Amino acid sequence: MDKISIQQCFQEYFGRAPEILVRAPGRINLIGEHTDYNAGYVLPGAIDKAIWFAASKRTDQALHFYAADLEESFTSENGEVIFQREKTWANYLLGAISEANKDGIHPGGINVVFGSDIPLGAGLSSSAALESGVLFLLNELYQLGLSRMDIVKLAQRGENEFVGMKCGIMDMFASVMGKENHVVRLDCRNLQYDYFPFDAPEVSLVLCDSGVKHALVDSEYNTRRAECEEGVRILQTLDAGIQRLRDVSPEFLALHTSVLPPVVYQRCKYVVEEIHRVKQACEALVRHDMATLGKLMFETHSGLQRDYQVSCPEMDFLVEEARKNSSVLGARMMGGGFGGCTINLVKKEAVPDFIAHMQEAYQENYQRKLKTYPVQLTNGTEVLNG
Ligand code: GLA
């Protein structure tokens, strides 16, 4: 999918040219996993894989969506937003609009065609791109006056309230706020953010897609959240200043291991350490110290595998295989877990060999073709007209 084909598709489907073209990218996360809903830090960026929207206003209230890749449509003639059991993709669009409506924002009707080159189920946040993308284009078409951050927050509410996935704010933030050749550190407590250049000429980011999608991902995710909250409730009895895991230092946690149920302790330990790692990773980026960044990524993987327990055998295999390769500075599973991609920090000149080796090893071990995606960091959601 690209600008031209989405434009043509709109023309064919609605019989006229669109008023606006919008690109809403997927995201990677360099480090800082499962820290967003614990008021910690994340370090994501938007990538050169995106959902492309072509859209126009309507004179009535109707919402007309056409998902070009699926060749499926969804229509709400009176603009009413009701959860869809069958066409689940529509819920991401409707959820975002529903939350806007709750805030008294009632844009008019729209015709939308969208298509994507974000691999589905790979953990690259196509759902966040859908949610924030539709709000972004409504904001442009109807001049709603929403800031980028308003869009991010509404998109997250749509996913939490309407879709029912209790995700943090990272995915939509990265999709909307990304910047070319930069990652962005977000403090999920106060939503302050800083861009860090990621333009090292000697390294590339390569994603390895395990092709695994665990059916329990949403429920396991919500369970992890609840376990973190339980940890906070218990630790609060020792220090009333603790509101979120962000407020717990590794030293404090080590002193009070015995008050927590073992599993809750493991979850807290991972999160507290990971929040600390993001800070170290940012310092390493400033120093241009890719070796340290890579080492931190490996540590994150171990924590996600052993303590947070959201990895899976396929992703563990991919990380172990990468670890054996001296051209790989760092590797870890990325995103919510239970499948999806690993992210690898690879010496640039070694990328073709790395990909060939990983594909061969994966084929041999799992009799499955490994998809790999070298990624570039791009701007966040943007209008493409002109
Ligand atoms: C998913 C969620 C994010 C974040 C990551 C884990 O992608 O949508 O909010 O919690 O998992 O870091």
Residues whose N, C-alpha, C, O or C-beta is under 5 A from the ligand:
A	BS01	GLA	G32 E33 H34 T35 D36 C167 G168 I169 M170 D171 G335 G336
